[in-house]
Amino acid sequence: MGELTCDDVLEYQNLLKLAPTFILKRMARKKSNLVKKFEPKVKEYLENLDSNHQEKLNILLNSNIDDLQVLMNEAYRKTNNKQFKILADSKNKEFIHINLEELKKLV
C-alpha cells in the first residue's frame, strides 16, 4: 500500500471549499458527524471512485490522524486555504476521527 502526499490532499481542495470556513470551524468544534449528515451524497461520491481514488481512500482510512494533519498543514502552507488550517489543528483530531470512522462504515 502506498502513502498519501500533500498533492493527494490538494486534489480535494475544491471539495473543502464547498464548506465555508466558519461552518467547517463550527462543525469541527462541535465534533459533528458530517459523513452521516451528508450520507447520500457521500455514498454517491464513493460509488463513482475510480480504482486509483479507491486505493487512496483506503490509504486515508488506514492513516494515522497525526500524519493526516501534517499533510493538511502542508496543504494550508501551500494554498492558504483556511479549511486545511482548520483540519490541521490538533484540537480537531476527534472531529477527523469521528468522520473517518463513519466513512469506514460506508466503504
N, C-alpha and C positions, 0 to 999 in steps of 0.2 A: 504494500500500500504506500502511496506517495505521501507528500507533505504539502500542506497549504502554504501559499505565499501571499505576500501583500497584493500582488497582481490578481490573485484569485479573489481576494476580498474586494478589490476595486471594481471587479466585474459587476458587482451588485450595488454599486453606488446609486444608480438610478432608483432601485427599489427602496433604498433607505430614504431617499429624498421624498418619497410619497408620504412619509410621516413627518410632518413639520417638527422642528426641533423641540418646541415647547410641549408638544403632545408626547413625543418619544420620551422626553425627560420625565414627564409626569407619570407615564406608564411604567417606566423603569423604576421610579421612586416607589410606586405602589406595587411593584413586582407583579404586574399584570401578565396574564397568560394570553399573549397576542395570537399565538398559533391557534388556540382553542377559539378565541373570539372571531378569527377570520378563517376557520377551518375549511369551509367550502372553497375559498379562493386558494388556500394553501394546497388542498388536495388536487385541485385543477392544475396548479403550477407543477406539483410533483409528478403528475401523470404525463406531463409534456417534457420532462427532462430527457436529454439525450444521454448516451452512456458515459460520456466524459463528465457531464454535470452530475450524474448519479454517483460516479466514483468520488467526485469532490465532496458531494453531500455526505457520503459515508465517512470520508476522512474528517469532515467537520463534526459530524455527530460523535466521533470517537476521539476528538481532540480535547486536550486539557484546556479549560476555560482561561487560565492564566496565559497560555500560549496564544489563544484566540485574541485576548485583549491586547497582547503585544502587537499582533498584526493590525488590530483596529487602531491602535495608537500610531503605528507607522502609516497607515492609510490616512489618518487625520493629518499627520505632518505633511504628507504629500499633497493633500487636496483641500485642507482647511474645512472639510465637511463636518459640521458640528455633530451630526448623528454618529459619526465614527468616534468622536470625542466622548459622547455620552456612553457608548458601548464599551469604550476602553477604560472608563472609570471603574476602579476596583469596587466602589460602592454598589455597582450594578451587576456584580458577579451572580448573585442569586437570580436576578431577572433573566440573565442569559441561561442559567442552569434550568430554570422552570420551562423556558421556551424550547430549549434543546430537547429536554425530556419529552415534552408534548410532541415535538416533531418526530422523535424516535417512534412514538406510538403510531404515527400515521404512515411511517415508511415501511 
